[in-house]
Amino acid sequence: MEKSMEHRLHALELQNRIFIGVIAALVMILLFIAAFDSNGSAVITCQQIDIVDADGKEIAMLGIDEDGSRGLFIYDQSGKLRLATIHDTTQTALYLLDATETIRVGAAQYAHGGGGFALHGEQSKGSTVLYHKDSGSLTFYGEDGTVLEKVIYQKEIESKE
């Protein structure tokens, strides 16, 4: 019994996918082998690594974003940025973002020496910030950005007289 044209086409598409997968795997293996120098260490150089799902949609990127920050950026199913680990001239930070791409949780160490943690409300209205540079502080901000409460800790310096 002769197979239908649709069945034969489906089988051919499957064979092509397998063939492309095998070729891609062989290319990756050859690139990996070629990257080894005589000491046995591997170096792979690229500007950006994009990780995509089965549909080809980007789910993560390791590289430089549009602001020039280096980092790892992870996106949700709708393409919204949800996690950013970045390093640039001003900070090294980890940010968790909500579905509107608003930073809701952040931890950062700044180039000027200070660092801290922040929890932000919806649309960045209202926040709690724990910060330390020369002294520590815990600040609560209202939805309009005004300081509601601020606690400052400064270690007293003992004189050596």
TORBAMAR-648408 format. One record per residue (C-alpha): x, y, z; residue in one letter. Coordinates in pm, whole numbers, plus 50000, padded with zeros to 5 digits. Example, Ala and Ser with C-alpha at 12.3 -4.5 7.8 and 13.67 -1.06 7.14 Angstrom:
2
((51230; 49550; 50780); 'A'),
((51367; 49894; 50714); 'S'),
END
This chain:
161
((50000; 50000; 50000); 'M'),
((50137; 50338; 49899); 'E'),
((50177; 50603; 50169); 'K'),
((49987; 50926; 50130); 'S'),
((50166; 51238; 50016); 'M'),
((50094; 51403; 50354); 'E'),
((50248; 51110; 50542); 'H'),
((50555; 51111; 50318); 'R'),
((50595; 51488; 50360); 'L'),
((50568; 51455; 50739); 'H'),
((50833; 51179; 50737); 'A'),
((51062; 51393; 50522); 'L'),
((51022; 51692; 50756); 'E'),
((51109; 51470; 51053); 'L'),
((51418; 51338; 50874); 'Q'),
((51526; 51695; 50793); 'N'),
((51486; 51801; 51159); 'R'),
((51694; 51505; 51274); 'I'),
((51956; 51575; 51005); 'F'),
((51978; 51944; 51103); 'I'),
((52001; 51849; 51471); 'G'),
((52284; 51602; 51403); 'V'),
((52470; 51859; 51189); 'I'),
((52426; 52127; 51459); 'A'),
((52556; 51887; 51725); 'A'),
((52856; 51796; 51509); 'L'),
((52934; 52163; 51447); 'V'),
((52914; 52235; 51822); 'M'),
((53143; 51940; 51896); 'I'),
((53392; 52052; 51630); 'L'),
((53386; 52409; 51763); 'L'),
((53440; 52281; 52116); 'F'),
((53730; 52060; 52007); 'I'),
((53881; 52344; 51802); 'A'),
((53862; 52576; 52104); 'A'),
((54106; 52359; 52302); 'F'),
((54464; 52478; 52292); 'D'),
((54768; 52257; 52351); 'S'),
((54726; 52290; 52730); 'N'),
((54377; 52142; 52716); 'G'),
((54193; 52461; 52818); 'S'),
((53899; 52587; 52615); 'A'),
((53820; 52945; 52522); 'V'),
((53499; 53034; 52345); 'I'),
((53463; 53399; 52249); 'T'),
((53139; 53569; 52160); 'C'),
((52962; 53897; 52227); 'Q'),
((52627; 53758; 52334); 'Q'),
((52458; 53430; 52416); 'I'),
((52084; 53410; 52358); 'D'),
((51887; 53123; 52508); 'I'),
((51562; 53051; 52328); 'V'),
((51271; 52817; 52389); 'D'),
((51144; 52552; 52147); 'A'),
((50959; 52821; 51950); 'D'),
((51272; 53034; 51908); 'G'),
((51155; 53297; 52158); 'K'),
((51432; 53451; 52369); 'E'),
((51409; 53347; 52735); 'I'),
((51752; 53464; 52850); 'A'),
((52046; 53667; 52728); 'M'),
((52402; 53681; 52853); 'L'),
((52574; 53987; 52717); 'G'),
((52531; 54364; 52701); 'I'),
((52183; 54519; 52712); 'D'),
((52063; 54832; 52531); 'E'),
((52182; 55050; 52824); 'D'),
((52537; 54913; 52798); 'G'),
((52513; 54704; 53115); 'S'),
((52681; 54365; 53114); 'R'),
((52480; 54086; 53263); 'G'),
((52238; 53799; 53255); 'L'),
((51882; 53891; 53166); 'F'),
((51590; 53647; 53200); 'I'),
((51251; 53701; 53034); 'Y'),
((50907; 53555; 53105); 'D'),
((50675; 53382; 52856); 'Q'),
((50547; 53718; 52728); 'S'),
((50898; 53855; 52666); 'G'),
((50905; 54084; 52972); 'K'),
((51231; 54121; 53162); 'L'),
((51190; 53952; 53502); 'R'),
((51543; 53912; 53637); 'L'),
((51855; 54114; 53567); 'A'),
((52201; 54059; 53709); 'T'),
((52411; 54347; 53587); 'I'),
((52748; 54512; 53611); 'H'),
((52825; 54854; 53470); 'D'),
((53028; 55162; 53564); 'T'),
((52789; 55256; 53846); 'T'),
((52688; 54925; 54006); 'Q'),
((52688; 54550; 54035); 'T'),
((52331; 54446; 54103); 'A'),
((52054; 54188; 54104); 'L'),
((51703; 54307; 54019); 'Y'),
((51375; 54116; 54028); 'L'),
((51104; 54276; 53815); 'L'),
((50728; 54225; 53801); 'D'),
((50515; 54162; 53491); 'A'),
((50520; 54537; 53410); 'T'),
((50903; 54531; 53417); 'E'),
((50907; 54742; 53734); 'T'),
((51191; 54662; 53973); 'I'),
((51032; 54519; 54287); 'R'),
((51340; 54381; 54465); 'V'),
((51694; 54501; 54422); 'G'),
((52033; 54433; 54573); 'A'),
((52321; 54651; 54460); 'A'),
((52679; 54744; 54538); 'Q'),
((52763; 55083; 54394); 'Y'),
((53090; 55209; 54248); 'A'),
((53108; 55481; 54516); 'H'),
((53130; 55214; 54786); 'G'),
((52776; 55201; 54919); 'G'),
((52534; 54917; 54879); 'G'),
((52198; 54795; 54987); 'G'),
((51868; 54624; 54937); 'F'),
((51539; 54775; 54824); 'A'),
((51179; 54656; 54814); 'L'),
((50953; 54860; 54587); 'H'),
((50575; 54878; 54566); 'G'),
((50368; 54857; 54251); 'E'),
((50480; 55105; 53985); 'Q'),
((50775; 55185; 54218); 'S'),
((50539; 55371; 54451); 'K'),
((50649; 55329; 54808); 'G'),
((50962; 55144; 54905); 'S'),
((51181; 55022; 55185); 'T'),
((51554; 55070; 55145); 'V'),
((51831; 54925; 55360); 'L'),
((52153; 55106; 55270); 'Y'),
((52508; 55118; 55399); 'H'),
((52814; 55318; 55310); 'K'),
((52980; 55499; 55598); 'D'),
((52681; 55432; 55819); 'S'),
((52368; 55225; 55786); 'G'),
((52014; 55339; 55727); 'S'),
((51669; 55195; 55685); 'L'),
((51428; 55425; 55503); 'T'),
((51057; 55388; 55435); 'F'),
((50917; 55593; 55145); 'Y'),
((50552; 55673; 55081); 'G'),
((50379; 55627; 54748); 'E'),
((50454; 55992; 54661); 'D'),
((50827; 55948; 54732); 'G'),
((50831; 56128; 55066); 'T'),
((51033; 55982; 55352); 'V'),
((50792; 55836; 55605); 'L'),
((51052; 55708; 55846); 'E'),
((51429; 55687; 55847); 'K'),
((51649; 55508; 56096); 'V'),
((52021; 55581; 56080); 'I'),
((52290; 55381; 56251); 'Y'),
((52633; 55534; 56292); 'Q'),
((52897; 55356; 56489); 'K'),
((53062; 55588; 56736); 'E'),
((53433; 55622; 56680); 'I'),
((53637; 55585; 56996); 'E'),
((53912; 55838; 57041); 'S'),
((54256; 55709; 57130); 'K'),
((54352; 55972; 57387); 'E'),
END
